[in-house]
Amino acid sequence: MADNVVTAAQLHERLVANPFNNWMGLKVLGLDEEKLEVGLTWREEMVSNPKARYTHGGIIGALIDVAADFAIAAKLGQPVPTVDMRVDYHRAAMPGDLRAVGRVIRMGGTFSVAEAMVYDGENRLIASGRGVYFTQPPKA
């Protein structure tokens, strides 16, 4: 697999340039050749059910998409469009910050595949997902 073409700081700058990612409180926690770690700062507005107080699945799905996409972005230098994505929810995410670990599964000329796992503050697996991303270079 190709070396990362951007640093963690450059990737973080690109990440929070997106207003939704910034609102979610996302931050790059770590980047190496194998994985990207993204943290999510939990907010009260992320509650799905006020009585149960668990985090909305859409927030978790978005975190999976971002971590997987930006794992690819670390290799290409920029995020790419999501073509398809699957999310599996393993347990409710109660109030608290979350951490996603994104990994590239396959870099392709037109489409690439990446996955992400989401963990809570106690390192319990909350959700996992895999996406297909459009990575074909722009035509001249």
Secondary structure, DSSP 8 states (H G I E B T S, - for coil): ----SS-HHHHHHHHHHSHHHHHTTEEEEEE-SS-EEEEE---GGGBS-TTT--B-HHHHHHHHHHHHHHHHHHHHSS---EEEEEEEE-S---SS-EEEEEEEEE--SSEEEEEEEEE-TT--EEEEEEEEEE------
